[in-house]
Amino acid sequence: MVPNEAGQYMGIIQLLQHFGWTWVGFFITDDDSGEHFLQVLESLLSQNGICSAFTTKIPQPQLDNIQNINGKVWTIYLSMTYIKVNTFVVYGETLSIILLSYFMLLATDGDHSDTSFERVWIMTAQIDFAMTRLQMGSDLKVFQGAISFTIRSHQLPNFQKFLLTLDPCWAGGDNFLKVFWEQAFDCSFQCPKVPGEVMEICSWEESLEKLPRSLFETHMTGHSYSIYNAVYAVAHALHSMELFRSKLRSKSGMKGTKLQDLQPWQLHPVLQSIVFNNSAGETVFFNGKKEMGGGFDVTNLITFPNNSFVRVQIGTVDSEGKKFNIDDSTIVWPQRYKQVQPVSVCTESCSPGYQKKKREQDKFCCYDCAPCPEGKISNLKDMLDCMECPEDQYTTKNRDGCIPKTISFLSYEEPLGISLISVAISFSLITALVLGSFIKHRDTPIVKANNRDLTYTLLVSLLLCFLSPLLFIGHPRKMTCYLRQSAFGIIFSVAVSSVLAKTITVVVAFMATKPGSKMKKYMGKRLSSSIVLSCSLVQVITCIMWVATSPPFPDLDMYSVTGEIVVECNEGTTIMFYLVLGYMGFLSFISFIVAFLARKLPDTFNEAKFITFSMLMFCSVWLSFVPTYLSTKGKYMVAVEIFSILASSAGLLGCIFVPKCYIILLKSELNTKEQLIKRRR
């Protein structure tokens, strides 16, 4: 006659999930039905992320175990005052809530100011909230805001009027109404009125209408409605059977068994097919599972200072527990929460930016909050795992969200780019001026002394070296990526090859001055040209192989720099890049060794000493370049390479040509043939 309990179980789960209550205490009756409830609900709790903080059993009241019941009061009191649990689920019958309120009365010695019991009480439909004389000292405010599942019912016409006109003397042999009257009004009642000795005699002026709802419910409750429908269902079934039997008797003329002689099981087939409309206007019938449907109502208990209460419907649950509806705005919460929805969790929510970290030996509802690791975020509360941002986004400082990355490359507009361009152009102009000076004074001894063609080749290559950083600055394009490393490698190889050729020329010239030397045949432009061409050709071949097999290309680096998408030139293969650098370093090292050995050769314009310093500086710059380049990221890698190009080129220009320019421009008297002969003497 009542909806299946499975629907109520799912309703409890959905109610707890709706309000986010994951740390819940349970009070259940100490019997088989309580064990069944706990067994079924525990599996549903774990499936839906809810934990039971404790499970306390309500003892069965018996006269012979009053002492045992009193001994459990303290245990129940501790459960009720568990500070982190703000939600209690009570499963039992009407007597269960009566016992709990009695235990609270004993635990507090009647102190109504104790608010430790004011929690959210969730009561199942088996409990019909009521009070007895045993609880008259209790204060109902502890149940303020209780949420109850009740069997769906309808109010019957004239039902309240009938209840309020009841008279104990009408009961006849049924003594229930008389006993209830005496307990409710705390007096002795007798029909007819006679003096009593046990307690105060009822005045016959008592009225059921004056009783508070906690003692006498005048509305049709779900339990009463089920009983009402059950009685009428049996009556309709008996009536149908009697009609059927009457027709059989009239046709056969035989006497049948009397109605009162029927066995209960004989009524079942008729009950299953019975359909009728009750006085509330509802159609009553049994479904295919031989159950009465209808579902449950969710009600909110509102109490008053005079220990009366009203139930306000706040939601519904269907008979299967799938459709759950609730109106939060109409709920009255317990007074201690001041109309703020209570929180009942083992651990406060982990804020965005944190993730749950399970505690050892604790239930899964109890956890710590750990910050998201680097590069991950959590944008919701209580996330089990942090997640990574998309490639084009990065984490906020608090790691609670993702924001778009900025596009980054060494541009012409930013201060660093402007500074490098200015330096490159300045040195280019200086190199052009030096080249112009050497061309203008090409017939002077100091220019002619050290192979003019090599000098011009070196200055032109240095000019191009200073201009090559322009390929590295700006948004990387396919063509600039294709050219810049190859152009840089080849130009620098020509410059270093020229320095090497100048150094070897000095050595060969000195050796050719010795009597009988065969080195004279190597003198001239052929030696220097062959050195420059052969050494440069190796680098050219290397760069062609690089471009042909794995050419550089524009690429996006999403991960090197936090918060930036670095637009860069992917070198294709780092092996070829370091092979180009390595060959350039090899040439500079050979030049340094040869120049170092030739630095003290007797010659008026011996360049070997200046080449030694220039190669020392050149090698130092590029040796420090490698670790610095590898330790920097993003656009600063490009800036490091540009700085190395400018510094090494400036070293060559300064060490080799500044002394000569000084003589050409400021000490022209030293740049004469007579001075040259005089110095040789």
HELIX and SHEET records of a PDB file:
HELIX    1   1 GLU A    5  PHE A   19  1                                  15    
HELIX    2   2 ASP A   32  GLN A   47  1                                  16    
HELIX    3   3 LEU A   63  ASN A   65  5                                   3    
HELIX    4   4 ILE A   66  GLY A   71  1                                   6    
HELIX    5   5 VAL A   73  MET A   80  1                                   8    
HELIX    6   6 THR A   94  ALA A  107  1                                  14    
HELIX    7   7 ARG A  133  GLN A  135  5                                   3    
HELIX    8   8 LEU A  140  PHE A  143  5                                   4    
HELIX    9   9 PHE A  159  LEU A  164  1                                   6    
HELIX   10  10 PRO A  168  ALA A  171  5                                   4    
HELIX   11  11 PHE A  176  PHE A  185  1                                  10    
HELIX   12  12 LEU A  208  LYS A  210  5                                   3    
HELIX   13  13 GLY A  222  SER A  252  1                                  31    
HELIX   14  14 LEU A  259  ASP A  261  5                                   3    
HELIX   15  15 PRO A  264  LEU A  267  5                                   4    
HELIX   16  16 HIS A  268  GLN A  272  1                                   5    
HELIX   17  17 ASP A  328  THR A  330  5                                   3    
HELIX   18  18 GLN A  335  TYR A  337  5                                   3    
HELIX   19  19 PRO A  415  LYS A  440  1                                  26    
HELIX   20  20 PRO A  445  LYS A  448  1                                   4    
HELIX   21  21 ARG A  452  LEU A  467  1                                  16    
HELIX   22  22 SER A  468  LEU A  471  5                                   4    
HELIX   23  23 LYS A  478  ALA A  512  1                                  35    
HELIX   24  24 LYS A  518  TYR A  522  5                                   5    
HELIX   25  25 LYS A  525  THR A  549  1                                  25    
HELIX   26  26 THR A  574  LEU A  597  1                                  24    
HELIX   27  27 ALA A  608  SER A  631  1                                  24    
HELIX   28  28 LYS A  635  CYS A  661  1                                  27    
HELIX   29  29 TYR A  662  LEU A  666  3                                   5    
HELIX   30  30 SER A  668  LEU A  670  5                                   3    
HELIX   31  31 LYS A  673  ARG A  680  1                                   8    
SHEET    1   A 8 CYS A  51  ILE A  58  0                                        
SHEET    2   A 8 TRP A  23  THR A  29  1                                        
SHEET    3   A 8 THR A  87  TYR A  91  1                                        
SHEET    4   A 8 VAL A 120  MET A 123  1                                        
SHEET    5   A 8 ILE A 147  ILE A 151  1                                        
SHEET    6   A 8 PHE A 296  THR A 303 -1                                        
SHEET    7   A 8 PHE A 309  VAL A 317 -1                                        
SHEET    8   A 8 PHE A 324  ILE A 326 -1                                        
SHEET    1   B 2 VAL A 275  ASN A 277  0                                        
SHEET    2   B 2 THR A 283  PHE A 285 -1                                        
SHEET    1   C 2 TYR A 354  LYS A 358  0                                        
SHEET    2   C 2 TYR A 367  PRO A 371 -1                                        
SHEET    1   D 2 LYS A 376  ILE A 377  0                                        
SHEET    2   D 2 MET A 387  GLU A 388 -1                                        
SHEET    1   E 2 GLN A 393  THR A 395  0                                        
SHEET    2   E 2 CYS A 402  PRO A 404 -1                                        
SHEET    1   F 3 THR A 406  SER A 408  0                                        
SHEET    2   F 3 GLU A 564  ASN A 570  1                                        
SHEET    3   F 3 PHE A 553  ASP A 557 -1                                        
END                                                                             
